[in-house]
Amino acid sequence: MSFHLTAEYICLEEGHILRARLANEDGDYVDAQIDLDNYVGNNLGSFDWGGENFSHSAEDITFSLEGDDNVPILRAILGDGEGNQIPADLNLAERISKDNGEFNFCALLRQTLL
């Protein structure tokens, strides 16, 4: 399930650590976090699922819930390796889900219900 649909207090800390309170199987909300640097890279100025350490080459990193559906969007200015700075965005619901109060990374791109 897309984590953002039932999460509380979603935020991004240190530019790469996604934190939230997620419901577990008992319905209790528990603190959870996932380090996006372990799953997202920078490929010539674009976010790259399956890469790593995007934040090491990014500036102005932000996170927000956008639109009527509160889509979880990561935004940053990424270097393209040639000195150019490229605005980039990434829908975290494409591959970040939740299970029993924990974040999960889905290696395969999945359809979101948005």
MODELLER restraints for C-alpha pairs under 7 A, 6 or more apart:
rsr = mdl.restraints
at = mdl.atoms
rsr.add(forms.Gaussian(group=physical.xy_distance, feature=features.Distance(at['CA:1:A'], at['CA:97:A']), mean=5.47, stdev=0.5))
rsr.add(forms.Gaussian(group=physical.xy_distance, feature=features.Distance(at['CA:1:A'], at['CA:98:A']), mean=6.00, stdev=0.5))
rsr.add(forms.Gaussian(group=physical.xy_distance, feature=features.Distance(at['CA:2:A'], at['CA:93:A']), mean=5.61, stdev=0.5))
rsr.add(forms.Gaussian(group=physical.xy_distance, feature=features.Distance(at['CA:2:A'], at['CA:96:A']), mean=6.86, stdev=0.5))
rsr.add(forms.Gaussian(group=physical.xy_distance, feature=features.Distance(at['CA:2:A'], at['CA:97:A']), mean=4.73, stdev=0.5))
rsr.add(forms.Gaussian(group=physical.xy_distance, feature=features.Distance(at['CA:2:A'], at['CA:98:A']), mean=6.53, stdev=0.5))
rsr.add(forms.Gaussian(group=physical.xy_distance, feature=features.Distance(at['CA:3:A'], at['CA:96:A']), mean=6.84, stdev=0.5))
rsr.add(forms.Gaussian(group=physical.xy_distance, feature=features.Distance(at['CA:3:A'], at['CA:97:A']), mean=4.77, stdev=0.5))
rsr.add(forms.Gaussian(group=physical.xy_distance, feature=features.Distance(at['CA:3:A'], at['CA:98:A']), mean=4.95, stdev=0.5))
rsr.add(forms.Gaussian(group=physical.xy_distance, feature=features.Distance(at['CA:4:A'], at['CA:72:A']), mean=6.79, stdev=0.5))
rsr.add(forms.Gaussian(group=physical.xy_distance, feature=features.Distance(at['CA:7:A'], at['CA:20:A']), mean=6.31, stdev=0.5))
rsr.add(forms.Gaussian(group=physical.xy_distance, feature=features.Distance(at['CA:7:A'], at['CA:21:A']), mean=5.68, stdev=0.5))
rsr.add(forms.Gaussian(group=physical.xy_distance, feature=features.Distance(at['CA:7:A'], at['CA:22:A']), mean=4.98, stdev=0.5))
rsr.add(forms.Gaussian(group=physical.xy_distance, feature=features.Distance(at['CA:8:A'], at['CA:20:A']), mean=5.83, stdev=0.5))
rsr.add(forms.Gaussian(group=physical.xy_distance, feature=features.Distance(at['CA:8:A'], at['CA:21:A']), mean=4.97, stdev=0.5))
rsr.add(forms.Gaussian(group=physical.xy_distance, feature=features.Distance(at['CA:8:A'], at['CA:22:A']), mean=6.62, stdev=0.5))
rsr.add(forms.Gaussian(group=physical.xy_distance, feature=features.Distance(at['CA:9:A'], at['CA:20:A']), mean=5.25, stdev=0.5))
rsr.add(forms.Gaussian(group=physical.xy_distance, feature=features.Distance(at['CA:9:A'], at['CA:21:A']), mean=6.15, stdev=0.5))
rsr.add(forms.Gaussian(group=physical.xy_distance, feature=features.Distance(at['CA:10:A'], at['CA:19:A']), mean=5.70, stdev=0.5))
rsr.add(forms.Gaussian(group=physical.xy_distance, feature=features.Distance(at['CA:10:A'], at['CA:20:A']), mean=4.28, stdev=0.5))
rsr.add(forms.Gaussian(group=physical.xy_distance, feature=features.Distance(at['CA:11:A'], at['CA:18:A']), mean=5.92, stdev=0.5))
rsr.add(forms.Gaussian(group=physical.xy_distance, feature=features.Distance(at['CA:11:A'], at['CA:19:A']), mean=5.39, stdev=0.5))
rsr.add(forms.Gaussian(group=physical.xy_distance, feature=features.Distance(at['CA:11:A'], at['CA:20:A']), mean=6.42, stdev=0.5))
rsr.add(forms.Gaussian(group=physical.xy_distance, feature=features.Distance(at['CA:12:A'], at['CA:18:A']), mean=4.59, stdev=0.5))
rsr.add(forms.Gaussian(group=physical.xy_distance, feature=features.Distance(at['CA:12:A'], at['CA:19:A']), mean=6.15, stdev=0.5))
rsr.add(forms.Gaussian(group=physical.xy_distance, feature=features.Distance(at['CA:12:A'], at['CA:63:A']), mean=6.17, stdev=0.5))
rsr.add(forms.Gaussian(group=physical.xy_distance, feature=features.Distance(at['CA:15:A'], at['CA:55:A']), mean=6.50, stdev=0.5))
rsr.add(forms.Gaussian(group=physical.xy_distance, feature=features.Distance(at['CA:15:A'], at['CA:61:A']), mean=5.73, stdev=0.5))
rsr.add(forms.Gaussian(group=physical.xy_distance, feature=features.Distance(at['CA:16:A'], at['CA:35:A']), mean=5.86, stdev=0.5))
rsr.add(forms.Gaussian(group=physical.xy_distance, feature=features.Distance(at['CA:16:A'], at['CA:36:A']), mean=5.21, stdev=0.5))
rsr.add(forms.Gaussian(group=physical.xy_distance, feature=features.Distance(at['CA:16:A'], at['CA:37:A']), mean=5.93, stdev=0.5))
rsr.add(forms.Gaussian(group=physical.xy_distance, feature=features.Distance(at['CA:16:A'], at['CA:55:A']), mean=6.30, stdev=0.5))
rsr.add(forms.Gaussian(group=physical.xy_distance, feature=features.Distance(at['CA:17:A'], at['CA:33:A']), mean=6.59, stdev=0.5))
rsr.add(forms.Gaussian(group=physical.xy_distance, feature=features.Distance(at['CA:17:A'], at['CA:34:A']), mean=5.74, stdev=0.5))
rsr.add(forms.Gaussian(group=physical.xy_distance, feature=features.Distance(at['CA:17:A'], at['CA:35:A']), mean=4.46, stdev=0.5))
rsr.add(forms.Gaussian(group=physical.xy_distance, feature=features.Distance(at['CA:17:A'], at['CA:36:A']), mean=5.92, stdev=0.5))
rsr.add(forms.Gaussian(group=physical.xy_distance, feature=features.Distance(at['CA:18:A'], at['CA:33:A']), mean=5.43, stdev=0.5))
rsr.add(forms.Gaussian(group=physical.xy_distance, feature=features.Distance(at['CA:18:A'], at['CA:34:A']), mean=5.33, stdev=0.5))
rsr.add(forms.Gaussian(group=physical.xy_distance, feature=features.Distance(at['CA:18:A'], at['CA:35:A']), mean=6.32, stdev=0.5))
rsr.add(forms.Gaussian(group=physical.xy_distance, feature=features.Distance(at['CA:18:A'], at['CA:36:A']), mean=6.87, stdev=0.5))
rsr.add(forms.Gaussian(group=physical.xy_distance, feature=features.Distance(at['CA:19:A'], at['CA:32:A']), mean=5.72, stdev=0.5))
rsr.add(forms.Gaussian(group=physical.xy_distance, feature=features.Distance(at['CA:19:A'], at['CA:33:A']), mean=4.33, stdev=0.5))
rsr.add(forms.Gaussian(group=physical.xy_distance, feature=features.Distance(at['CA:19:A'], at['CA:34:A']), mean=6.71, stdev=0.5))
rsr.add(forms.Gaussian(group=physical.xy_distance, feature=features.Distance(at['CA:20:A'], at['CA:31:A']), mean=6.04, stdev=0.5))
rsr.add(forms.Gaussian(group=physical.xy_distance, feature=features.Distance(at['CA:20:A'], at['CA:32:A']), mean=5.52, stdev=0.5))
rsr.add(forms.Gaussian(group=physical.xy_distance, feature=features.Distance(at['CA:20:A'], at['CA:33:A']), mean=6.49, stdev=0.5))
rsr.add(forms.Gaussian(group=physical.xy_distance, feature=features.Distance(at['CA:21:A'], at['CA:29:A']), mean=5.53, stdev=0.5))
rsr.add(forms.Gaussian(group=physical.xy_distance, feature=features.Distance(at['CA:21:A'], at['CA:30:A']), mean=5.11, stdev=0.5))
rsr.add(forms.Gaussian(group=physical.xy_distance, feature=features.Distance(at['CA:21:A'], at['CA:31:A']), mean=4.56, stdev=0.5))
rsr.add(forms.Gaussian(group=physical.xy_distance, feature=features.Distance(at['CA:21:A'], at['CA:32:A']), mean=5.84, stdev=0.5))
rsr.add(forms.Gaussian(group=physical.xy_distance, feature=features.Distance(at['CA:22:A'], at['CA:29:A']), mean=5.09, stdev=0.5))
rsr.add(forms.Gaussian(group=physical.xy_distance, feature=features.Distance(at['CA:22:A'], at['CA:30:A']), mean=5.46, stdev=0.5))
rsr.add(forms.Gaussian(group=physical.xy_distance, feature=features.Distance(at['CA:22:A'], at['CA:31:A']), mean=6.51, stdev=0.5))
rsr.add(forms.Gaussian(group=physical.xy_distance, feature=features.Distance(at['CA:22:A'], at['CA:32:A']), mean=6.49, stdev=0.5))
rsr.add(forms.Gaussian(group=physical.xy_distance, feature=features.Distance(at['CA:22:A'], at['CA:101:A']), mean=4.65, stdev=0.5))
rsr.add(forms.Gaussian(group=physical.xy_distance, feature=features.Distance(at['CA:22:A'], at['CA:102:A']), mean=6.75, stdev=0.5))
rsr.add(forms.Gaussian(group=physical.xy_distance, feature=features.Distance(at['CA:23:A'], at['CA:29:A']), mean=4.27, stdev=0.5))
rsr.add(forms.Gaussian(group=physical.xy_distance, feature=features.Distance(at['CA:23:A'], at['CA:30:A']), mean=6.28, stdev=0.5))
rsr.add(forms.Gaussian(group=physical.xy_distance, feature=features.Distance(at['CA:23:A'], at['CA:100:A']), mean=6.47, stdev=0.5))
rsr.add(forms.Gaussian(group=physical.xy_distance, feature=features.Distance(at['CA:23:A'], at['CA:101:A']), mean=4.85, stdev=0.5))
rsr.add(forms.Gaussian(group=physical.xy_distance, feature=features.Distance(at['CA:24:A'], at['CA:100:A']), mean=3.93, stdev=0.5))
rsr.add(forms.Gaussian(group=physical.xy_distance, feature=features.Distance(at['CA:24:A'], at['CA:101:A']), mean=4.06, stdev=0.5))
rsr.add(forms.Gaussian(group=physical.xy_distance, feature=features.Distance(at['CA:25:A'], at['CA:100:A']), mean=5.12, stdev=0.5))
rsr.add(forms.Gaussian(group=physical.xy_distance, feature=features.Distance(at['CA:29:A'], at['CA:101:A']), mean=7.00, stdev=0.5))
rsr.add(forms.Gaussian(group=physical.xy_distance, feature=features.Distance(at['CA:30:A'], at['CA:101:A']), mean=6.03, stdev=0.5))
rsr.add(forms.Gaussian(group=physical.xy_distance, feature=features.Distance(at['CA:32:A'], at['CA:101:A']), mean=6.76, stdev=0.5))
rsr.add(forms.Gaussian(group=physical.xy_distance, feature=features.Distance(at['CA:32:A'], at['CA:102:A']), mean=5.67, stdev=0.5))
rsr.add(forms.Gaussian(group=physical.xy_distance, feature=features.Distance(at['CA:32:A'], at['CA:103:A']), mean=6.67, stdev=0.5))
rsr.add(forms.Gaussian(group=physical.xy_distance, feature=features.Distance(at['CA:33:A'], at['CA:103:A']), mean=6.65, stdev=0.5))
rsr.add(forms.Gaussian(group=physical.xy_distance, feature=features.Distance(at['CA:34:A'], at['CA:103:A']), mean=6.25, stdev=0.5))
rsr.add(forms.Gaussian(group=physical.xy_distance, feature=features.Distance(at['CA:37:A'], at['CA:52:A']), mean=5.00, stdev=0.5))
rsr.add(forms.Gaussian(group=physical.xy_distance, feature=features.Distance(at['CA:37:A'], at['CA:53:A']), mean=4.22, stdev=0.5))
rsr.add(forms.Gaussian(group=physical.xy_distance, feature=features.Distance(at['CA:37:A'], at['CA:54:A']), mean=5.86, stdev=0.5))
rsr.add(forms.Gaussian(group=physical.xy_distance, feature=features.Distance(at['CA:37:A'], at['CA:55:A']), mean=6.58, stdev=0.5))
rsr.add(forms.Gaussian(group=physical.xy_distance, feature=features.Distance(at['CA:38:A'], at['CA:52:A']), mean=5.03, stdev=0.5))
rsr.add(forms.Gaussian(group=physical.xy_distance, feature=features.Distance(at['CA:38:A'], at['CA:53:A']), mean=6.49, stdev=0.5))
rsr.add(forms.Gaussian(group=physical.xy_distance, feature=features.Distance(at['CA:39:A'], at['CA:49:A']), mean=6.05, stdev=0.5))
rsr.add(forms.Gaussian(group=physical.xy_distance, feature=features.Distance(at['CA:39:A'], at['CA:50:A']), mean=5.01, stdev=0.5))
rsr.add(forms.Gaussian(group=physical.xy_distance, feature=features.Distance(at['CA:39:A'], at['CA:51:A']), mean=5.60, stdev=0.5))
rsr.add(forms.Gaussian(group=physical.xy_distance, feature=features.Distance(at['CA:39:A'], at['CA:52:A']), mean=5.29, stdev=0.5))
rsr.add(forms.Gaussian(group=physical.xy_distance, feature=features.Distance(at['CA:40:A'], at['CA:47:A']), mean=6.54, stdev=0.5))
rsr.add(forms.Gaussian(group=physical.xy_distance, feature=features.Distance(at['CA:40:A'], at['CA:48:A']), mean=5.44, stdev=0.5))
rsr.add(forms.Gaussian(group=physical.xy_distance, feature=features.Distance(at['CA:40:A'], at['CA:49:A']), mean=4.80, stdev=0.5))
rsr.add(forms.Gaussian(group=physical.xy_distance, feature=features.Distance(at['CA:40:A'], at['CA:50:A']), mean=5.66, stdev=0.5))
rsr.add(forms.Gaussian(group=physical.xy_distance, feature=features.Distance(at['CA:40:A'], at['CA:51:A']), mean=4.74, stdev=0.5))
rsr.add(forms.Gaussian(group=physical.xy_distance, feature=features.Distance(at['CA:40:A'], at['CA:52:A']), mean=4.74, stdev=0.5))
rsr.add(forms.Gaussian(group=physical.xy_distance, feature=features.Distance(at['CA:40:A'], at['CA:53:A']), mean=6.50, stdev=0.5))
rsr.add(forms.Gaussian(group=physical.xy_distance, feature=features.Distance(at['CA:40:A'], at['CA:54:A']), mean=5.80, stdev=0.5))
rsr.add(forms.Gaussian(group=physical.xy_distance, feature=features.Distance(at['CA:41:A'], at['CA:47:A']), mean=5.78, stdev=0.5))
rsr.add(forms.Gaussian(group=physical.xy_distance, feature=features.Distance(at['CA:41:A'], at['CA:48:A']), mean=4.76, stdev=0.5))
rsr.add(forms.Gaussian(group=physical.xy_distance, feature=features.Distance(at['CA:41:A'], at['CA:49:A']), mean=6.47, stdev=0.5))
rsr.add(forms.Gaussian(group=physical.xy_distance, feature=features.Distance(at['CA:41:A'], at['CA:50:A']), mean=6.89, stdev=0.5))
rsr.add(forms.Gaussian(group=physical.xy_distance, feature=features.Distance(at['CA:41:A'], at['CA:51:A']), mean=3.92, stdev=0.5))
rsr.add(forms.Gaussian(group=physical.xy_distance, feature=features.Distance(at['CA:41:A'], at['CA:52:A']), mean=4.05, stdev=0.5))
rsr.add(forms.Gaussian(group=physical.xy_distance, feature=features.Distance(at['CA:41:A'], at['CA:53:A']), mean=5.31, stdev=0.5))
rsr.add(forms.Gaussian(group=physical.xy_distance, feature=features.Distance(at['CA:41:A'], at['CA:54:A']), mean=4.12, stdev=0.5))
rsr.add(forms.Gaussian(group=physical.xy_distance, feature=features.Distance(at['CA:42:A'], at['CA:48:A']), mean=5.54, stdev=0.5))
rsr.add(forms.Gaussian(group=physical.xy_distance, feature=features.Distance(at['CA:42:A'], at['CA:54:A']), mean=4.86, stdev=0.5))
rsr.add(forms.Gaussian(group=physical.xy_distance, feature=features.Distance(at['CA:42:A'], at['CA:78:A']), mean=6.90, stdev=0.5))
rsr.add(forms.Gaussian(group=physical.xy_distance, feature=features.Distance(at['CA:44:A'], at['CA:79:A']), mean=6.65, stdev=0.5))
rsr.add(forms.Gaussian(group=physical.xy_distance, feature=features.Distance(at['CA:44:A'], at['CA:80:A']), mean=3.89, stdev=0.5))
rsr.add(forms.Gaussian(group=physical.xy_distance, feature=features.Distance(at['CA:44:A'], at['CA:81:A']), mean=5.89, stdev=0.5))
rsr.add(forms.Gaussian(group=physical.xy_distance, feature=features.Distance(at['CA:45:A'], at['CA:78:A']), mean=4.75, stdev=0.5))
rsr.add(forms.Gaussian(group=physical.xy_distance, feature=features.Distance(at['CA:45:A'], at['CA:79:A']), mean=5.07, stdev=0.5))
rsr.add(forms.Gaussian(group=physical.xy_distance, feature=features.Distance(at['CA:45:A'], at['CA:80:A']), mean=4.10, stdev=0.5))
rsr.add(forms.Gaussian(group=physical.xy_distance, feature=features.Distance(at['CA:45:A'], at['CA:86:A']), mean=5.46, stdev=0.5))
rsr.add(forms.Gaussian(group=physical.xy_distance, feature=features.Distance(at['CA:46:A'], at['CA:78:A']), mean=6.81, stdev=0.5))
rsr.add(forms.Gaussian(group=physical.xy_distance, feature=features.Distance(at['CA:46:A'], at['CA:88:A']), mean=5.91, stdev=0.5))
rsr.add(forms.Gaussian(group=physical.xy_distance, feature=features.Distance(at['CA:47:A'], at['CA:88:A']), mean=6.72, stdev=0.5))
rsr.add(forms.Gaussian(group=physical.xy_distance, feature=features.Distance(at['CA:47:A'], at['CA:90:A']), mean=6.68, stdev=0.5))
rsr.add(forms.Gaussian(group=physical.xy_distance, feature=features.Distance(at['CA:57:A'], at['CA:78:A']), mean=6.17, stdev=0.5))
rsr.add(forms.Gaussian(group=physical.xy_distance, feature=features.Distance(at['CA:57:A'], at['CA:79:A']), mean=6.13, stdev=0.5))
rsr.add(forms.Gaussian(group=physical.xy_distance, feature=features.Distance(at['CA:58:A'], at['CA:76:A']), mean=6.08, stdev=0.5))
rsr.add(forms.Gaussian(group=physical.xy_distance, feature=features.Distance(at['CA:58:A'], at['CA:77:A']), mean=5.52, stdev=0.5))
rsr.add(forms.Gaussian(group=physical.xy_distance, feature=features.Distance(at['CA:58:A'], at['CA:78:A']), mean=4.68, stdev=0.5))
rsr.add(forms.Gaussian(group=physical.xy_distance, feature=features.Distance(at['CA:58:A'], at['CA:79:A']), mean=6.67, stdev=0.5))
rsr.add(forms.Gaussian(group=physical.xy_distance, feature=features.Distance(at['CA:59:A'], at['CA:76:A']), mean=5.84, stdev=0.5))
rsr.add(forms.Gaussian(group=physical.xy_distance, feature=features.Distance(at['CA:59:A'], at['CA:77:A']), mean=5.05, stdev=0.5))
rsr.add(forms.Gaussian(group=physical.xy_distance, feature=features.Distance(at['CA:59:A'], at['CA:78:A']), mean=6.58, stdev=0.5))
rsr.add(forms.Gaussian(group=physical.xy_distance, feature=features.Distance(at['CA:60:A'], at['CA:76:A']), mean=5.34, stdev=0.5))
rsr.add(forms.Gaussian(group=physical.xy_distance, feature=features.Distance(at['CA:60:A'], at['CA:77:A']), mean=6.03, stdev=0.5))
rsr.add(forms.Gaussian(group=physical.xy_distance, feature=features.Distance(at['CA:61:A'], at['CA:75:A']), mean=5.67, stdev=0.5))
rsr.add(forms.Gaussian(group=physical.xy_distance, feature=features.Distance(at['CA:61:A'], at['CA:76:A']), mean=4.29, stdev=0.5))
rsr.add(forms.Gaussian(group=physical.xy_distance, feature=features.Distance(at['CA:62:A'], at['CA:74:A']), mean=5.89, stdev=0.5))
rsr.add(forms.Gaussian(group=physical.xy_distance, feature=features.Distance(at['CA:62:A'], at['CA:75:A']), mean=5.18, stdev=0.5))
rsr.add(forms.Gaussian(group=physical.xy_distance, feature=features.Distance(at['CA:62:A'], at['CA:76:A']), mean=6.31, stdev=0.5))
rsr.add(forms.Gaussian(group=physical.xy_distance, feature=features.Distance(at['CA:63:A'], at['CA:73:A']), mean=5.69, stdev=0.5))
rsr.add(forms.Gaussian(group=physical.xy_distance, feature=features.Distance(at['CA:63:A'], at['CA:74:A']), mean=4.63, stdev=0.5))
rsr.add(forms.Gaussian(group=physical.xy_distance, feature=features.Distance(at['CA:63:A'], at['CA:75:A']), mean=6.24, stdev=0.5))
rsr.add(forms.Gaussian(group=physical.xy_distance, feature=features.Distance(at['CA:64:A'], at['CA:72:A']), mean=5.89, stdev=0.5))
rsr.add(forms.Gaussian(group=physical.xy_distance, feature=features.Distance(at['CA:64:A'], at['CA:73:A']), mean=5.51, stdev=0.5))
rsr.add(forms.Gaussian(group=physical.xy_distance, feature=features.Distance(at['CA:64:A'], at['CA:74:A']), mean=6.83, stdev=0.5))
rsr.add(forms.Gaussian(group=physical.xy_distance, feature=features.Distance(at['CA:65:A'], at['CA:71:A']), mean=5.05, stdev=0.5))
rsr.add(forms.Gaussian(group=physical.xy_distance, feature=features.Distance(at['CA:65:A'], at['CA:72:A']), mean=4.58, stdev=0.5))
rsr.add(forms.Gaussian(group=physical.xy_distance, feature=features.Distance(at['CA:65:A'], at['CA:73:A']), mean=6.17, stdev=0.5))
rsr.add(forms.Gaussian(group=physical.xy_distance, feature=features.Distance(at['CA:66:A'], at['CA:72:A']), mean=6.51, stdev=0.5))
rsr.add(forms.Gaussian(group=physical.xy_distance, feature=features.Distance(at['CA:66:A'], at['CA:73:A']), mean=6.85, stdev=0.5))
rsr.add(forms.Gaussian(group=physical.xy_distance, feature=features.Distance(at['CA:69:A'], at['CA:114:A']), mean=6.73, stdev=0.5))
rsr.add(forms.Gaussian(group=physical.xy_distance, feature=features.Distance(at['CA:71:A'], at['CA:91:A']), mean=6.96, stdev=0.5))
rsr.add(forms.Gaussian(group=physical.xy_distance, feature=features.Distance(at['CA:72:A'], at['CA:91:A']), mean=5.83, stdev=0.5))
rsr.add(forms.Gaussian(group=physical.xy_distance, feature=features.Distance(at['CA:72:A'], at['CA:92:A']), mean=5.62, stdev=0.5))
rsr.add(forms.Gaussian(group=physical.xy_distance, feature=features.Distance(at['CA:72:A'], at['CA:93:A']), mean=6.37, stdev=0.5))
rsr.add(forms.Gaussian(group=physical.xy_distance, feature=features.Distance(at['CA:73:A'], at['CA:89:A']), mean=6.54, stdev=0.5))
rsr.add(forms.Gaussian(group=physical.xy_distance, feature=features.Distance(at['CA:73:A'], at['CA:90:A']), mean=5.54, stdev=0.5))
rsr.add(forms.Gaussian(group=physical.xy_distance, feature=features.Distance(at['CA:73:A'], at['CA:91:A']), mean=4.74, stdev=0.5))
rsr.add(forms.Gaussian(group=physical.xy_distance, feature=features.Distance(at['CA:73:A'], at['CA:92:A']), mean=5.99, stdev=0.5))
rsr.add(forms.Gaussian(group=physical.xy_distance, feature=features.Distance(at['CA:74:A'], at['CA:89:A']), mean=5.50, stdev=0.5))
rsr.add(forms.Gaussian(group=physical.xy_distance, feature=features.Distance(at['CA:74:A'], at['CA:90:A']), mean=5.11, stdev=0.5))
rsr.add(forms.Gaussian(group=physical.xy_distance, feature=features.Distance(at['CA:74:A'], at['CA:91:A']), mean=6.51, stdev=0.5))
rsr.add(forms.Gaussian(group=physical.xy_distance, feature=features.Distance(at['CA:74:A'], at['CA:92:A']), mean=6.80, stdev=0.5))
rsr.add(forms.Gaussian(group=physical.xy_distance, feature=features.Distance(at['CA:75:A'], at['CA:88:A']), mean=5.70, stdev=0.5))
rsr.add(forms.Gaussian(group=physical.xy_distance, feature=features.Distance(at['CA:75:A'], at['CA:89:A']), mean=4.33, stdev=0.5))
rsr.add(forms.Gaussian(group=physical.xy_distance, feature=features.Distance(at['CA:75:A'], at['CA:90:A']), mean=6.50, stdev=0.5))
rsr.add(forms.Gaussian(group=physical.xy_distance, feature=features.Distance(at['CA:76:A'], at['CA:87:A']), mean=5.97, stdev=0.5))
rsr.add(forms.Gaussian(group=physical.xy_distance, feature=features.Distance(at['CA:76:A'], at['CA:88:A']), mean=5.53, stdev=0.5))
rsr.add(forms.Gaussian(group=physical.xy_distance, feature=features.Distance(at['CA:76:A'], at['CA:89:A']), mean=6.57, stdev=0.5))
rsr.add(forms.Gaussian(group=physical.xy_distance, feature=features.Distance(at['CA:77:A'], at['CA:85:A']), mean=5.89, stdev=0.5))
rsr.add(forms.Gaussian(group=physical.xy_distance, feature=features.Distance(at['CA:77:A'], at['CA:86:A']), mean=5.30, stdev=0.5))
rsr.add(forms.Gaussian(group=physical.xy_distance, feature=features.Distance(at['CA:77:A'], at['CA:87:A']), mean=4.47, stdev=0.5))
rsr.add(forms.Gaussian(group=physical.xy_distance, feature=features.Distance(at['CA:77:A'], at['CA:88:A']), mean=6.02, stdev=0.5))
rsr.add(forms.Gaussian(group=physical.xy_distance, feature=features.Distance(at['CA:78:A'], at['CA:85:A']), mean=5.48, stdev=0.5))
rsr.add(forms.Gaussian(group=physical.xy_distance, feature=features.Distance(at['CA:78:A'], at['CA:86:A']), mean=5.15, stdev=0.5))
rsr.add(forms.Gaussian(group=physical.xy_distance, feature=features.Distance(at['CA:78:A'], at['CA:87:A']), mean=6.33, stdev=0.5))
rsr.add(forms.Gaussian(group=physical.xy_distance, feature=features.Distance(at['CA:78:A'], at['CA:88:A']), mean=6.69, stdev=0.5))
rsr.add(forms.Gaussian(group=physical.xy_distance, feature=features.Distance(at['CA:79:A'], at['CA:85:A']), mean=4.68, stdev=0.5))
rsr.add(forms.Gaussian(group=physical.xy_distance, feature=features.Distance(at['CA:79:A'], at['CA:86:A']), mean=6.20, stdev=0.5))
rsr.add(forms.Gaussian(group=physical.xy_distance, feature=features.Distance(at['CA:80:A'], at['CA:86:A']), mean=6.89, stdev=0.5))
rsr.add(forms.Gaussian(group=physical.xy_distance, feature=features.Distance(at['CA:93:A'], at['CA:112:A']), mean=6.69, stdev=0.5))
rsr.add(forms.Gaussian(group=physical.xy_distance, feature=features.Distance(at['CA:94:A'], at['CA:109:A']), mean=6.14, stdev=0.5))
rsr.add(forms.Gaussian(group=physical.xy_distance, feature=features.Distance(at['CA:94:A'], at['CA:110:A']), mean=5.84, stdev=0.5))
rsr.add(forms.Gaussian(group=physical.xy_distance, feature=features.Distance(at['CA:94:A'], at['CA:111:A']), mean=6.77, stdev=0.5))
rsr.add(forms.Gaussian(group=physical.xy_distance, feature=features.Distance(at['CA:94:A'], at['CA:112:A']), mean=6.17, stdev=0.5))
rsr.add(forms.Gaussian(group=physical.xy_distance, feature=features.Distance(at['CA:95:A'], at['CA:105:A']), mean=5.66, stdev=0.5))
rsr.add(forms.Gaussian(group=physical.xy_distance, feature=features.Distance(at['CA:95:A'], at['CA:106:A']), mean=4.81, stdev=0.5))
rsr.add(forms.Gaussian(group=physical.xy_distance, feature=features.Distance(at['CA:95:A'], at['CA:107:A']), mean=6.88, stdev=0.5))
rsr.add(forms.Gaussian(group=physical.xy_distance, feature=features.Distance(at['CA:95:A'], at['CA:109:A']), mean=6.02, stdev=0.5))
rsr.add(forms.Gaussian(group=physical.xy_distance, feature=features.Distance(at['CA:95:A'], at['CA:110:A']), mean=6.53, stdev=0.5))
rsr.add(forms.Gaussian(group=physical.xy_distance, feature=features.Distance(at['CA:96:A'], at['CA:103:A']), mean=6.74, stdev=0.5))
rsr.add(forms.Gaussian(group=physical.xy_distance, feature=features.Distance(at['CA:96:A'], at['CA:104:A']), mean=5.68, stdev=0.5))
rsr.add(forms.Gaussian(group=physical.xy_distance, feature=features.Distance(at['CA:96:A'], at['CA:105:A']), mean=4.83, stdev=0.5))
rsr.add(forms.Gaussian(group=physical.xy_distance, feature=features.Distance(at['CA:96:A'], at['CA:106:A']), mean=6.17, stdev=0.5))
rsr.add(forms.Gaussian(group=physical.xy_distance, feature=features.Distance(at['CA:97:A'], at['CA:103:A']), mean=5.78, stdev=0.5))
rsr.add(forms.Gaussian(group=physical.xy_distance, feature=features.Distance(at['CA:97:A'], at['CA:104:A']), mean=5.11, stdev=0.5))
rsr.add(forms.Gaussian(group=physical.xy_distance, feature=features.Distance(at['CA:97:A'], at['CA:105:A']), mean=6.43, stdev=0.5))
rsr.add(forms.Gaussian(group=physical.xy_distance, feature=features.Distance(at['CA:98:A'], at['CA:104:A']), mean=5.48, stdev=0.5))
